[in-house]
Amino acid sequence: MQSRSLAACAAVLLFVAAAACSPPARHAALTFFFDGVPPLAPPPEPGQEVAAATVQPRKFHREHGPYGAKLCNSCHESTAGNTYVVPRDRLCAQCHDFGPEKRLLHDPFASGDCMSCHDPHSSAYRYLLLAAPNKVCAECHEQAALPEDPSHTDAAKVCVDCHDPHQSDKEALLR
């Protein structure tokens, strides 16, 4: 009984110590002790000043259905740690159907590498993207290599406004 109370005291002390640390350390301590802790807000873009009052990460927080429902076994083997119930390249297709296959497939989509663009658990971005859509696209597609087009220089444009990120029958995955 005494060892259980010592462990509880140690846990509380660790939690209090982490609460005085940086946000990542505090987040690590909270996620160690509690399920369902929202992710940290994405850091602002370099050179971009963001007022603290304008950052509302939880308002835009999205969770993948099975993750939010704590149905980990729908994707992960229950006793084998972080292994998947099927190979990773077939995992998302167990539940997600994109309709009939089109003539042109985006490489990550074709190879089943959904996690190169999407977070399988939660995200502050729509469609569980790893970052803002244009930033995700820019991980592989360089701005300088894009064809000259007014929409490629318009900062307000989002790549997926014109391009389907998965598949299309039109060149350049146009919608």
Secondary structure, DSSP 8 states (H G I E B T S, - for coil): -HHHHHHHHHHHHHHHHHHTS-HHHHHHHHHHH-SS---------TT----GGG--GGGG-EE-HHHHTT-GGGTB-SSSTT-BSS-HHHHGGGT----S--SEE-HHHHHT-GGGTB-SSEESSGGGBSS-HHHHHHTTS-GGGS---HHHH-TT--HHHHB-SSEESSGGGB-
